[in-house]
Amino acid sequence: MEQRTLGKTGRRVGVVGLGAWQLGADWGEVSEAEARATLEAAVEAGVSFIDTADVYGDGRSEQIVGRFLREHPDLTVATKMGRRVAQVPANYVMDNFRAWNDRSRANLGVDTLDLVQLHCPPTPVYSSDAVFDALDTLVAEKRIAAYGVSVETAEEALTAIARPGVASVQIILNAFRLKPLERVLPAAVAAGTGVIARVPLASGLLSGRYDESTTFGPDDHRTYNRHGESFDVGETFSGVDFATGLEAVRRLAPLVPAGATMAQFALRWILDQRGVSVVIPGARNPEQARANAAATGLDPLPEETLRAVSDVYDELIRPQVHDRW
């Protein structure tokens, strides 16, 4: 698998990583045996970067990854913090950071966390010198090796990239979310900041496996958060109306290279964007993990294909999402 440097962490990682939200909660039930088999398949396919968070299954995802990490200590594991409390800037303080870090270190079974990301905090947090001074202190204390941010909006990303200590920015980037291409990716390249592309398949819409009859379980965020009832609606189907997303996928389908799946095409599109360090599709089973990793075997997409993706976005998706995030 192609390797890229993850921004200011200095770590080399495979360009396709694994998002471990599915292994914790909110995507339907995944047993620990299935989760471990998924992790094994991903690593065997060349994945070396895993992204989790302290709230995925209230720590379950971190714990599963931590047990796996004992046998695969060379992996780079990023986690996130901040969503365990009310989302007000006053909660983003050193005492909480230390408590959250201690919990994550215990869950993952490590002394120093490879990368800790603020987990889509309130917008004012990005402008707080005290917050980033605290994060610098955590690095000095060797609780964390590096820190980054996971953001909802392009403006939040740009504010974070301007801070010299921010090693990476995690942002929604996929064929339904083109706004980061305008300013965020160029700014990250200029600053040497890593870009972690999340929600790369738009919660599965870009897998090409769904149609109007598809339903999801009650414990799946694609049911209970479809209109932003529990968290930012942009995290579910990238904020795109389900029916519109299905139509867009149908228009994109003729662009998929022979022998590739729609999901692999969608991942390859992301990898072709200058500035992306790693993309983190989730997987619920070994087959999905292996198929996602295989996207690195596709040739870069031709310019006419990239333009066609932009055309579909401009016609169907842009009116719904471009000005919101």
Disulfide bonds with the S-S distance in Angstrom:
none
